Amino acid sequence: MDFELTEEMRMLKEMAYKFAVAEIAPVSAECDEQEKYLPEIRKKAAENGLVGAWIPEAYGGSGAGILGNTIITEELSKIDMGIGLNIVASGFGCESILNYGTEEQKKTYLPPVCQGVQVCAGAYTEPNAGTDVSGYKTRAVKDGTDYVINGNKMFITNGTVCDFMVAQCITNPDQKKHNSFSLIIVPADAKGVTRNKLHGKMGIRASDTAEIAFEDVRVPQSNLVGKEGNGFRQLMHFFDITRVMVSGQALGLAQACLETSIKYVKERTAFGAPLGAFQITQMKLTEMAIRIEALRGLVYKAAWLIDQGKPDYTLAAMAKFYGGQTAVFCANYAVELHGGYGYIEEYPVQKWYRDAKILELYEGTKEAEIMTIGRALQAR
Ligand SMILES: Cc1cc2nc3c(=O)[nH]c(=O)nc-3n(C[C@H](O)[C@H](O)[C@H](O)COP(=O)(O)OP(=O)(O)OC[C@H]3O[C@@H](n4cnc5c(N)ncnc54)[C@H](O)[C@@H]3O)c2cc1C
């Protein structure tokens, strides 16, 4: 058993962090305050091989695997989870194209994403159904050689900035719920697609989140990803991968909370001593550090297993669940350790506190992870 990162992974980690410090840190507060999405950062990230890093080189990626992509996500999230999301989720949905798409689809859609010239979104959640995937209502009906799509999607990351999306649609309503869905590629500029940016998010405000309506949207049947009726299983497989990426976000944010807090408690004094001299402070730092270390083990193992061709969806759900908890826990302590300064904009911990909560909501709520883990434990 070897817990060391390879030299290649260590270099990737260092490079991603340097990129985040140089390119993201200077605009982080402004993008948060003004809900600003900056495409140029994504393009620069792509030039550095940070976009679609998990995509094989044959399709334009850097072939760093899911572990490499998770490490990139971790490092970017140390500085700004929202801007980091714009970068690493610009290929969101492409996981299904890579795993189930035709050779032609892979060659058409994956390289432009890796080059930073196109963005893909994963459009699954609907206004009336998120956790309950079987409650999705968007329909795709065959007409000649096309599908005609009608329905609404909600909370879609990169929804207004994407060039195309992979949408979950009902194609086989006569089948049992889980056999009724299919994933279909929808160009964002197709006639009948309407996209509205959602404003006023609590955190990750630099990221783009949208509601999308499909009204008689026509796409060729060749845009089907994989087999018709297989969309639900494909989506579950997608989550096995993306939940690991999200747990990488949690890891980076939690680590930033710890490092910033350590620096602060060494400098700030009270009762004639640095805050770090008090046992209560040490306890808080210790609890943060232990949780982060445990999380890193879960996240890297879940990512590594995917790269070994042995994805473990229970472990991915555990990493996501524990990641959300750890990030929220560490952000809370970071604010507390900064006292009143933790509550004002001058320090980034207030932002991390707001950003952290999404990790318990998207890519499956923490309750959804509990359901996945609880069922898997009893099925053994
Ligand atoms: C910023 C942001 C970005 C997002 N990005 C995307 C994206 O790119 N693509 C996409 O498709 N979606 C995206 N989402 C949607 C996100 O994945 C959903 O919000 C999430 O899955 C929860 O669905 P919901 O909001 O409909 O909540 P609901 O499913 O209505 O759940 C509400 C509450 O009930 C709980 N609950 C539901 N069922 C059960 C149960 N059986 N037992 C116990 N508790 C239960 C949930 O855990 C939750 O606490 C995003 C959301 C946000 C906020």
The ligand as an SDF file (V2000), in Angstrom:
LIG
                    3D

 53 58  0  0  0  0  0  0  0  0999 V2000
  -25.9920   25.9030   -6.6760 C   0  0  0  0  0  0  0  0  0  0  0  0
  -26.6360   24.6540   -7.1740 C   0  0  0  0  0  0  0  0  0  0  0  0
  -26.0820   24.0180   -8.2840 C   0  0  0  0  0  0  0  0  0  0  0  0
  -26.7010   22.8660   -8.7810 C   0  0  0  0  0  0  0  0  0  0  0  0
  -26.2210   22.2970   -9.9440 N   0  0  0  0  0  0  0  0  0  0  0  0
  -26.9600   21.3360  -10.5600 C   0  0  0  0  0  0  0  0  0  0  0  0
  -26.6180   20.8490  -11.8680 C   0  0  0  0  0  0  0  0  0  0  0  0
  -25.6250   21.2770  -12.4560 O   0  0  0  0  0  0  0  0  0  0  0  0
  -27.4190   19.9380  -12.4610 N   0  0  0  0  0  0  0  0  0  0  0  0
  -28.5340   19.4450  -11.8490 C   0  0  0  0  0  0  0  0  0  0  0  0
  -29.2260   18.6440  -12.4480 O   0  0  0  0  0  0  0  0  0  0  0  0
  -28.8710   19.8480  -10.5910 N   0  0  0  0  0  0  0  0  0  0  0  0
  -28.1170   20.7820   -9.9420 C   0  0  0  0  0  0  0  0  0  0  0  0
  -28.4770   21.2330   -8.6900 N   0  0  0  0  0  0  0  0  0  0  0  0
  -29.6530   20.6510   -8.0400 C   0  0  0  0  0  0  0  0  0  0  0  0
  -29.3330   19.8270   -6.7990 C   0  0  0  0  0  0  0  0  0  0  0  0
  -28.6670   18.6460   -7.1560 O   0  0  0  0  0  0  0  0  0  0  0  0
  -30.6710   19.5920   -6.0760 C   0  0  0  0  0  0  0  0  0  0  0  0
  -31.0460   20.8290   -5.5080 O   0  0  0  0  0  0  0  0  0  0  0  0
  -30.5770   18.5200   -5.0210 C   0  0  0  0  0  0  0  0  0  0  0  0
  -30.4160   17.2630   -5.6400 O   0  0  0  0  0  0  0  0  0  0  0  0
  -31.8120   18.4720   -4.1300 C   0  0  0  0  0  0  0  0  0  0  0  0
  -33.0000   18.4570   -4.8800 O   0  0  0  0  0  0  0  0  0  0  0  0
  -34.1860   19.4720   -4.5190 P   0  0  0  0  0  0  0  0  0  0  0  0
  -33.6030   20.8320   -4.4360 O   0  0  0  0  0  0  0  0  0  0  0  0
  -35.2840   19.2440   -5.4700 O   0  0  0  0  0  0  0  0  0  0  0  0
  -34.6270   19.0670   -3.0530 O   0  0  0  0  0  0  0  0  0  0  0  0
  -35.7020   17.9350   -2.6630 P   0  0  0  0  0  0  0  0  0  0  0  0
  -35.4260   16.7010   -3.4070 O   0  0  0  0  0  0  0  0  0  0  0  0
  -37.0540   18.5260   -2.7590 O   0  0  0  0  0  0  0  0  0  0  0  0
  -35.3270   17.7110   -1.1460 O   0  0  0  0  0  0  0  0  0  0  0  0
  -35.6790   18.6280   -0.0880 C   0  0  0  0  0  0  0  0  0  0  0  0
  -35.2110   17.9910    1.2310 C   0  0  0  0  0  0  0  0  0  0  0  0
  -35.8940   16.7420    1.4290 O   0  0  0  0  0  0  0  0  0  0  0  0
  -34.9580   15.6960    1.6270 C   0  0  0  0  0  0  0  0  0  0  0  0
  -35.4760   14.4370    1.0920 N   0  0  0  0  0  0  0  0  0  0  0  0
  -35.9570   14.1750   -0.1510 C   0  0  0  0  0  0  0  0  0  0  0  0
  -36.3100   12.8910   -0.2600 N   0  0  0  0  0  0  0  0  0  0  0  0
  -36.0370   12.3110    0.9400 C   0  0  0  0  0  0  0  0  0  0  0  0
  -36.1560   10.9870    1.4690 C   0  0  0  0  0  0  0  0  0  0  0  0
  -36.6240    9.9760    0.7330 N   0  0  0  0  0  0  0  0  0  0  0  0
  -35.7850   10.7600    2.7750 N   0  0  0  0  0  0  0  0  0  0  0  0
  -35.2930   11.7910    3.5260 C   0  0  0  0  0  0  0  0  0  0  0  0
  -35.1490   13.0460    3.0830 N   0  0  0  0  0  0  0  0  0  0  0  0
  -35.5090   13.3070    1.8070 C   0  0  0  0  0  0  0  0  0  0  0  0
  -33.7120   16.1650    0.8870 C   0  0  0  0  0  0  0  0  0  0  0  0
  -32.5480   15.5050    1.3410 O   0  0  0  0  0  0  0  0  0  0  0  0
  -33.7200   17.6500    1.2450 C   0  0  0  0  0  0  0  0  0  0  0  0
  -33.2070   17.8220    2.5360 O   0  0  0  0  0  0  0  0  0  0  0  0
  -27.8500   22.3390   -8.1330 C   0  0  0  0  0  0  0  0  0  0  0  0
  -28.3590   22.9750   -6.9930 C   0  0  0  0  0  0  0  0  0  0  0  0
  -27.7710   24.1280   -6.5290 C   0  0  0  0  0  0  0  0  0  0  0  0
  -28.3840   24.8070   -5.3320 C   0  0  0  0  0  0  0  0  0  0  0  0
  1  2  1  0
  2  3  1  0
  2 52  2  0
  3  4  2  0
  4  5  1  0
  4 50  1  0
  5  6  2  0
  6  7  1  0
  6 13  1  0
  7  8  2  0
  7  9  1  0
  9 10  1  0
 10 11  2  0
 10 12  1  0
 12 13  2  0
 13 14  1  0
 14 15  1  0
 14 50  1  0
 15 16  1  0
 16 17  1  0
 16 18  1  0
 18 19  1  0
 18 20  1  0
 20 21  1  0
 20 22  1  0
 22 23  1  0
 23 24  1  0
 24 25  2  0
 24 26  1  0
 24 27  1  0
 27 28  1  0
 28 29  2  0
 28 30  1  0
 28 31  1  0
 31 32  1  0
 32 33  1  0
 33 34  1  0
 33 48  1  0
 34 35  1  0
 35 36  1  0
 35 46  1  0
 36 37  1  0
 36 45  1  0
 37 38  2  0
 38 39  1  0
 39 40  1  0
 39 45  2  0
 40 41  1  0
 40 42  2  0
 42 43  1  0
 43 44  2  0
 44 45  1  0
 46 47  1  0
 46 48  1  0
 48 49  1  0
 50 51  2  0
 51 52  1  0
 52 53  1  0
M  END
$$$$
